[in-house]
């Protein structure tokens, strides 16, 4: 029950109260709705926590035997202890190794997502030279770029301020953006990495000259496991978690992620990091 009262004063004596008006309302339904919403929110948060903890636990359990499978298949594939008698066995071993690597990549991505959602990802900020991190990341994906006949170009603004951020997270952001751009680039195309200061933000963009993304799909790109149909055909080895991880890591640094794309022209992913993000 909600009740409000208001005094009525004597018209001849403004300091004298002659009556009191009271208005009462039954707010039982509103109260019950508010309680139900609160309970539903708690249940959803608990379910999300249970899900994230389950994924983290199962991913760790899967990773141990999977590492053994990958390790032994790599030894056999390399014929470290002697030649494989039948060429078909070597072909199958290559498939086992590649499938194991793909599954391990997926498990690692799931672990990252579950850690972030459960607030278990440790963010240790330090002053970083973004230009150095870009150079390191380009070196990391250089082989992939050469395999796809893609040229990597870095355009780094001079006198760029240091970025106060988590080193591991920024490397992961760069690796995911670069590998995605290379994967979806046309043969012989360029992938351009730019970084510059804009007002109180350090801007980072990665552009490709690839297949592009339909406008109606852009809002869903950062959802876990989401894949555009055309992308799935061309890049079937992707896990669908890269951009979701990037968005979560950027938001953990109080930054913002935006995506622009045109079909058959290319895609640009832009990240802004605030200079001060204590």
C-alpha positions, -999 to +999 in steps of 0.1 A: +000+000+000+013+035-010-001+065+009+004+102+004-010+130+026-013+167+022-026+194+046-054+219+039-048+253+055-074+277+068-079+305+042-080+331+070-051+317+090-024+302+067-006+286+097-038+266+108-044+232+093-081+225+092-081+192+072-057+165+058-062+148+025-049+113+022-046+093-010-040+055-008-031+033-037-028-005-038+007-012-053+007-049-046+009-058-083+038-033-090+057-046-059+052-083-069+064-074-104+095-057-090+103-086-068+098-111-096+122-090-119+148-090-091+145-127-086+147-133-124+178-111-126+195-131-098+186-164-114+200-152-148+232-140-132+236-173-114+229-193-145+255-173-164+281-178-137+274-216-136+277-217-174+310-198-175+324-219-147+313-251-165+329-240-197+361-231-180+363-264-161+354-286-192+378-267-214+407-273-190+398-310-189+396-312-227+429-294-232+451-319-213+444-350-235+441-329-266+477-316-261+489-352-260+470-361-292+485-331-310+520-338-296+521-375-306+505-368-340+532-342-347+559-367-338+544-393-361+538-368-389+574-357-387+585-394-388+608-388-359+613-425-351+612-438-387+593-437-419+555-444-421+549-475-441+519-463-460+514-428-475+477-429-466+486-431-429+507-399-432+477-382-448+454-393-420+480-382-394+480-347-410+442-346-407+444-357-370+470-330-363+451-302-381+418-312-364+435-313-330+449-278-336+415-265-347+398-280-316+425-266-293+421-231-308+383-234-302+389-245-266+413-217-259+388-192-273+360-206-251+383-204-221+389-167-229+352-160-232+344-178-200+371-161-180+360-127-192+323-134-185+331-147-150+353-117-143+383-140-138+405-124-165+433-106-148+440-072-164+474-057-155+478-023-170+512-009-179+525+018-203+529+001-237+543+012-270+515+003-294+539+006-324+561-021-310+532-043-303+519-039-339+553-048-353+554-079-330+519-089-341+527-084-378+557-107-374+535-133-357+510-135-386+535-130-414+535-166-425+497-166-427+498-135-448+524-150-472+503-181-476+473-159-486+495-136-508+485-106-486+507-077-479+508-062-444+511-025-441+516-005-408+508+032-406+519+044-371+516+081-361+548+096-349+550+107-312+520+084-304+514+085-266+520+053-246+489+032-242+481+022-206+467-013-211+472-050-204+500-063-226+485-098-232+450-084-240+463-059-266+484-086-283+453-108-284+432-080-299+459-073-326+463-110-334+426-116-338+420-085-359+450-092-381+443-129-386+407-122-395+416-095-420+441-118-437+417-147-437+390-127-454+412-107-478+413-113-515+445-129-529+471-102-535+452-076-513+465-054-486+458-054-448+465-020-434+470-013-397+467+023-386+471+039-352+469+075-342+457+099-315+422+114-317+414+138-289+416+118-257+418+084-274+443+062-291+428+048-322+436+015-338+421+003-371+427-029-392+414-028-428+413-055-455+403-055-491+383-087-489+348-100-494+331-075-471+301-081-448+264-074-454+251-044-436+224-064-419+250-087-403+273-061-388+254-058-355+257-096-349+294-100-357+306-097-321+281-123-309+299-156-298+299-182-326+281-159-351+292-164-387+281-148-419+272-174-445+297-162-471+325-161-444+317-196-433+323-209-469+356-191-474+370-195-438+356-227-425+384-230-400+373-200-379+358-205-344+334-175-346+348-162-313+375-138-323+355-106-326+335-115-295+368-118-275+381-086-290+350-066-280+351-080-245+388-071-241+383-036-255+354-030-232+375-042-203+397-012-211+368+011-213+373+013-250+349+010-280+348-012-311+332-003-344+330-022-377+325-007-412+322-029-443+311-029-479+305-061-500+334-069-523+353-038-511+365-047-476+361-043-439+376-020-413+375-027-376+382+003-354+391+003-318+395+033-295+413+032-262+410+061-238+443+077-228+432+077-192+413+045-182+420+040-145 
